[in-house]
Amino acid sequence: MRVTIIPEDKFIRKDDVFVKLPEWNFNDPDIHAIQWYEDNGEIEWKNPQRNELITDDSILEPYLIALEEYLVELSTPPPPPDPTPNDTETLTNILNS
């Protein structure tokens, strides 16, 4: 699995899926990016500019959950609109006529 996370841009890439999330509910203002390459990765910090090697992919979990939830939301069609009161009144009048 290849993952790139760029908090400032609200950007998450997982393999061939690239998404800019509309909301970002993470507390990561000091992170420039998180990169994951199959079985290891790195956190690119803003200040001081340095990279921290990581081998535990659990840091990715909240981001990947947000990505999956967003993708499900995109693929779920909106519910049909409720009839307006005028539509209901008209239908009731027609049926009772």
MARDOPA-929379 format. One record per residue: residue number from 1; residue in three letters; x negated, y negated, z negated of N, C-alpha, C, O in turn. Coordinates in steps of 0.1 Angstrom, whole numbers, always signed. Each point is the difference from the previous one (the first is absolute). Layout:
<atoms>
<NUM,'ala',<X,Y,Z>,<X,Y,Z>,<X,Y,Z>,<X,Y,Z>>
...
</atoms>
This chain:
<atoms>
<1,'met',<-9,+12,+0>,<+9,-12,+0>,<-9,-12,+0>,<-10,-1,-8>>
<2,'arg',<+13,-9,+17>,<-7,-12,+1>,<+9,-11,-5>,<+11,-2,+5>>
<3,'val',<-15,-6,-15>,<+9,-11,-5>,<-8,-13,-1>,<-12,+0,-4>>
<4,'thr',<+18,-11,+7>,<-5,-13,-2>,<+11,-9,-6>,<+11,+0,+4>>
<5,'ile',<-15,-6,-15>,<+10,-9,-7>,<-7,-14,-1>,<-11,-1,-5>>
<6,'ile',<+18,-9,+9>,<-5,-14,-1>,<+11,-8,-7>,<+10,-5,+6>>
<7,'pro',<-11,+3,-19>,<+10,-6,-8>,<+4,-14,+4>,<+12,-3,+1>>
<8,'glu',<-22,-5,+2>,<+3,-14,+4>,<+9,-1,+12>,<+8,-9,+2>>
<9,'asp',<-9,+19,+7>,<+8,+0,+12>,<+13,+9,-1>,<+8,+1,+9>>
<10,'lys',<-7,+5,-21>,<+11,+10,-2>,<+0,+11,+10>,<+11,+5,+5>>
<11,'phe',<-23,-1,-2>,<-2,+10,+11>,<-4,+13,-5>,<-8,+2,-9>>
<12,'ile',<+15,+9,+14>,<-4,+14,-3>,<-1,+7,+13>,<+9,+0,+9>>
<13,'arg',<-19,+8,-8>,<-2,+9,+12>,<-2,+14,-6>,<-8,+2,-8>>
<14,'lys',<+16,+7,+13>,<-2,+14,-4>,<-1,+8,+13>,<+10,+1,+8>>
<15,'asp',<-21,+4,-5>,<-3,+7,+13>,<+4,-9,+12>,<-6,-10,+2>>
<16,'asp',<+17,+14,+5>,<+4,-9,+12>,<+12,-9,-3>,<+5,-5,+10>>
<17,'val',<-2,+4,-22>,<+11,-9,-4>,<-5,-13,-6>,<-8,+0,-9>>
<18,'phe',<+12,-11,+15>,<-5,-13,-4>,<+12,-9,-4>,<+9,-1,+8>>
<19,'val',<-9,-4,-20>,<+12,-8,-5>,<-4,-12,-8>,<-10,+1,-8>>
<20,'lys',<+17,-12,+10>,<-2,-11,-9>,<+13,-1,-8>,<+11,-2,+5>>
<21,'leu',<-12,+5,-18>,<+12,+1,-8>,<+5,-14,-3>,<-7,-10,-1>>
<22,'pro',<+21,+9,+1>,<+6,-14,-3>,<-2,-4,-15>,<+0,-12,-2>>
<23,'glu',<-1,+22,-7>,<-2,-3,-14>,<-13,+7,-5>,<-3,+11,+5>>
<24,'trp',<-4,-17,-14>,<-12,+6,-5>,<+1,-1,-15>,<-2,-11,-6>>
<25,'asn',<+5,+22,-1>,<+2,+0,-14>,<-12,+6,-8>,<+2,+8,-9>>
<26,'phe',<-14,-11,+13>,<-12,+6,-6>,<-8,-11,-6>,<+0,-12,+5>>
<27,'asn',<-7,+15,-16>,<-8,-10,-7>,<-15,+3,+5>,<-7,+7,-7>>
<28,'asp',<+3,-12,+18>,<-13,+3,+5>,<-6,-13,+7>,<-6,+1,+11>>
<29,'pro',<+6,-12,-18>,<-5,-12,+6>,<-15,+0,+2>,<-5,-8,+8>>
<30,'asp',<-2,+16,-15>,<-15,+0,+2>,<-5,+10,+10>,<-12,+1,+3>>
<31,'ile',<+21,+6,+4>,<-3,+10,+10>,<+1,-6,+14>,<+11,-4,+3>>
<32,'his',<-22,+5,+4>,<+1,-4,+14>,<+6,+11,+8>,<+9,-2,+9>>
<33,'ala',<-14,+15,-11>,<+5,+11,+8>,<-3,+13,-8>,<-9,+1,-8>>
<34,'ile',<+17,+9,+12>,<-3,+14,-5>,<+0,+8,+13>,<+8,+0,+8>>
<35,'gln',<-19,+8,-7>,<-2,+8,+12>,<-1,+15,-6>,<-7,+3,-10>>
<36,'trp',<+14,+6,+17>,<-1,+14,-3>,<-3,+8,+12>,<+6,-2,+11>>
<37,'tyr',<-16,+11,-11>,<-5,+8,+11>,<+1,+15,-4>,<-10,+5,-4>>
<38,'glu',<+21,+1,+6>,<+2,+14,-2>,<-1,+4,-15>,<+10,+4,-6>>
<39,'asp',<-22,-4,+0>,<-3,+5,-13>,<-7,-10,-9>,<-4,+4,-11>>
<40,'asn',<+1,-16,+15>,<-6,-10,-8>,<+3,-14,+6>,<+6,-1,+11>>
<41,'gly',<-9,-9,-18>,<+3,-14,+5>,<-8,-10,-7>,<-10,+2,-7>>
<42,'glu',<+15,-14,+8>,<-6,-12,-7>,<+10,-11,-2>,<+9,-2,+8>>
<43,'ile',<-11,-5,-19>,<+7,-12,-3>,<-9,-12,+4>,<-11,+0,-5>>
<44,'glu',<+16,-9,+13>,<-8,-11,+4>,<+5,-12,-9>,<+11,-5,+2>>
<45,'trp',<-19,+1,-12>,<+4,-11,-9>,<-3,-13,+6>,<-9,-2,+9>>
<46,'lys',<+17,-8,-13>,<-2,-14,+5>,<-12,-6,-6>,<-9,-5,+6>>
<47,'asn',<+9,+5,-19>,<-11,-7,-8>,<-4,+9,-11>,<+8,+4,-8>>
<48,'pro',<-21,-2,+6>,<-10,-2,+10>,<+2,+9,+11>,<+6,+11,-1>>
<49,'gln',<-10,-15,+13>,<+2,+8,+12>,<-9,+13,-1>,<-12,+0,+2>>
<50,'arg',<+19,+11,-6>,<-7,+13,-1>,<+11,+11,+3>,<+12,-3,+0>>
<51,'asn',<-17,+14,+3>,<+9,+12,+2>,<-2,+10,-11>,<-11,+2,-5>>
<52,'glu',<+22,+4,+1>,<+0,+10,-10>,<+4,+13,+6>,<+11,+1,+5>>
<53,'leu',<-20,+9,-5>,<+4,+13,+5>,<+10,+7,-8>,<-1,-1,-13>>
<54,'ile',<+11,+8,+19>,<+10,+7,-7>,<+1,+14,+6>,<-1,+2,+12>>
<55,'thr',<+4,+8,-21>,<+2,+13,+5>,<+14,+6,-5>,<+4,+11,+4>>
<56,'asp',<+4,-19,-11>,<+13,+4,-5>,<+10,-8,+8>,<+1,-12,-1>>
<57,'asp',<+7,+19,+9>,<+10,-6,+8>,<+13,-5,-7>,<+9,-5,+6>>
<58,'ser',<-9,+7,-19>,<+12,-4,-8>,<+2,-15,+1>,<+12,-5,-2>>
<59,'ile',<-22,-3,+4>,<+1,-14,+2>,<+9,-4,+11>,<+6,-11,+1>>
<60,'leu',<-5,+20,+9>,<+8,-3,+12>,<+15,+3,-2>,<+8,-6,+7>>
<61,'glu',<-5,+14,-17>,<+14,+5,-1>,<+10,-11,-1>,<+10,+1,+8>>
<62,'pro',<-11,-12,-16>,<+11,-10,+0>,<+2,-7,+14>,<+11,-3,+3>>
<63,'tyr',<-22,+1,+3>,<+0,-6,+14>,<+7,+9,+10>,<+8,-4,+8>>
<64,'leu',<-11,+17,-8>,<+5,+9,+9>,<+15,+3,-3>,<+8,+2,+9>>
<65,'ile',<-4,-3,-22>,<+14,+2,-3>,<+8,-12,+6>,<+11,+1,+5>>
<66,'ala',<-17,-13,-7>,<+7,-12,+5>,<+1,+0,+15>,<+10,-4,+6>>
<67,'leu',<-20,+10,+1>,<+0,+1,+14>,<+11,+10,+5>,<+8,-3,+9>>
<68,'glu',<-7,+14,-16>,<+10,+10,+4>,<+14,-5,-3>,<+9,+2,+8>>
<69,'glu',<-7,-9,-19>,<+13,-6,-3>,<+4,-10,+11>,<+12,-1,+4>>
<70,'tyr',<-22,-7,+0>,<+3,-10,+11>,<+4,+6,+13>,<+9,-4,+7>>
<71,'leu',<-17,+15,-4>,<+3,+7,+13>,<+14,+7,-1>,<+7,+0,+11>>
<72,'val',<-3,+5,-22>,<+13,+6,-1>,<+11,-11,+1>,<+10,+1,+7>>
<73,'glu',<-13,-13,-13>,<+9,-11,+1>,<+2,-4,+15>,<+11,-4,+4>>
<74,'leu',<-22,+3,+3>,<+1,-4,+14>,<+8,+10,+9>,<+6,-4,+9>>
<75,'ser',<-7,+17,-13>,<+7,+10,+8>,<+14,+3,-4>,<+7,+7,+7>>
<76,'thr',<-3,-13,-18>,<+14,+2,-5>,<+9,-11,+6>,<-2,-12,-2>>
<77,'pro',<+12,+16,+10>,<+9,-10,+6>,<+8,-7,-11>,<+3,+6,-10>>
<78,'pro',<+0,-19,+12>,<+8,-7,-9>,<+14,+6,-1>,<+5,+5,+10>>
<79,'pro',<+2,-7,-22>,<+13,+5,-1>,<+10,-8,+9>,<-3,-12,+3>>
<80,'pro',<+14,+18,+2>,<+9,-8,+8>,<+6,-12,-9>,<+1,+2,-12>>
<81,'pro',<+2,-13,+19>,<+5,-11,-8>,<+14,+3,-5>,<+8,+8,+6>>
<82,'asp',<-5,-13,-18>,<+14,+1,-5>,<+9,-8,+8>,<-4,-11,+5>>
<83,'pro',<+16,+15,-4>,<+10,-8,+8>,<+2,-13,-8>,<+1,+0,-13>>
<84,'thr',<+1,-11,+20>,<+3,-12,-7>,<+14,+0,-4>,<+8,+8,+5>>
<85,'pro',<-4,-16,-15>,<+14,+0,-5>,<+10,-3,+12>,<+11,+6,+0>>
<86,'asn',<-15,-14,+9>,<+9,-3,+11>,<+3,+13,+9>,<+11,+2,+4>>
<87,'asp',<-22,+5,-2>,<+1,+13,+8>,<+10,+9,-8>,<+8,+7,+7>>
<88,'thr',<-10,-5,-20>,<+8,+9,-8>,<+15,-5,+0>,<+9,+8,+2>>
<89,'glu',<-7,-21,-3>,<+13,-5,+0>,<+7,+2,+13>,<+12,+4,+1>>
<90,'thr',<-19,-6,+10>,<+6,+2,+13>,<+3,+15,+2>,<+11,+3,+5>>
<91,'leu',<-20,+6,-9>,<+3,+14,+2>,<+12,+4,-9>,<+8,+8,+5>>
<92,'thr',<-7,-13,-17>,<+11,+3,-9>,<+13,-5,+7>,<+10,+7,-1>>
<93,'asn',<-10,-19,+6>,<+12,-5,+6>,<+4,+8,+12>,<+12,+2,+3>>
<94,'ile',<-21,+2,+5>,<+3,+8,+12>,<+6,+14,-4>,<+9,+4,+6>>
<95,'leu',<-15,+2,-16>,<+5,+13,-4>,<+13,+0,-7>,<+8,+9,+1>>
<96,'asn',<-5,-21,-7>,<+13,-1,-7>,<+11,-6,+9>,<+12,-1,-4>>
<97,'ser',<-15,-2,+16>,<+10,-6,+10>,<+8,+11,+5>,<+9,-3,+8>>
</atoms>
